[in-house]
Amino acid sequence: MSQVSKEYASQIAVEYLKKQKNTDRIQVAIVELEDNCWVIRGTCPLEFGETQWPEKFSVVIDAKGKIKSTDYGLL
């Protein structure tokens, strides 16, 4: 079982995304446990000039609270 709680994994992902994307508007949609890692999925805005596009994200966090991988894509 994971040593990191669901809430803490979500918090790690949100703080990471805030720094990477330079925004506070992170919306977490799903937090699930897969292969002893937390997978956090949701959306955040992608600024392109004066236009904003919704961008989906997926962040995988291991049992020790370390980010293993991230994935982004336009909706």
C-alpha positions as CSV (number, residue, x, y, z in Angstrom):
1,M,0.0,0.0,0.0
2,S,1.1,3.5,-0.7
3,Q,2.9,5.5,2.1
4,V,1.6,8.8,0.7
5,S,-2.1,9.6,1.2
6,K,-4.4,10.5,-1.6
7,E,-4.8,14.1,-0.4
8,Y,-1.0,14.6,0.0
9,A,-0.3,13.2,-3.5
10,S,-2.9,15.6,-5.0
11,Q,-1.3,18.5,-3.1
12,I,2.2,17.6,-4.4
13,A,0.8,17.5,-8.0
14,V,-1.0,20.8,-7.6
15,E,2.1,22.6,-6.2
16,Y,4.3,21.2,-8.9
17,L,1.9,22.3,-11.7
18,K,1.5,25.8,-10.2
19,K,5.3,26.2,-10.6
20,Q,5.5,24.6,-14.0
21,K,2.5,26.4,-15.5
22,N,2.7,29.6,-13.6
23,T,-1.0,29.5,-12.7
24,D,-3.1,29.0,-9.6
25,R,-6.0,27.6,-11.7
26,I,-5.4,23.9,-11.4
27,Q,-8.5,21.7,-11.4
28,V,-8.0,18.1,-10.2
29,A,-10.6,15.7,-11.6
30,I,-9.4,12.2,-10.7
31,V,-6.9,10.8,-8.2
32,E,-6.5,7.1,-8.3
33,L,-4.0,4.5,-7.2
34,E,-2.4,2.4,-10.0
35,D,0.6,0.1,-9.5
36,N,1.4,1.5,-6.0
37,C,1.6,5.0,-7.5
38,W,-0.9,7.9,-7.4
39,V,-2.1,9.2,-10.7
40,I,-3.6,12.7,-10.6
41,R,-5.5,13.9,-13.6
42,G,-7.2,17.2,-14.4
43,T,-7.0,20.4,-16.4
44,C,-5.2,23.8,-16.3
45,P,-5.2,26.8,-18.6
46,L,-2.5,27.1,-21.3
47,E,-1.8,30.7,-22.2
48,F,-1.0,31.3,-25.9
49,G,-0.7,35.0,-26.5
50,E,-4.0,36.5,-25.3
51,T,-5.9,33.3,-25.8
52,Q,-6.3,30.5,-23.2
53,W,-6.8,26.9,-24.1
54,P,-7.7,24.1,-21.7
55,E,-4.9,21.6,-21.2
56,K,-5.2,18.2,-19.6
57,F,-2.5,16.8,-17.4
58,S,-1.6,13.6,-15.7
59,V,1.0,13.4,-12.9
60,V,2.3,10.1,-11.5
61,I,3.6,10.2,-7.9
62,D,5.3,7.2,-6.3
63,A,4.9,5.8,-2.8
64,K,7.6,8.1,-1.4
65,G,6.0,11.3,-2.8
66,K,8.3,11.8,-5.7
67,I,7.0,12.7,-9.2
68,K,7.7,9.9,-11.6
69,S,6.2,11.4,-14.7
70,T,4.0,14.1,-16.2
71,D,2.0,14.2,-19.3
72,Y,0.2,17.2,-20.9
73,G,-2.2,17.5,-23.9
74,L,-4.7,20.0,-25.4
75,L,-8.3,19.2,-25.0
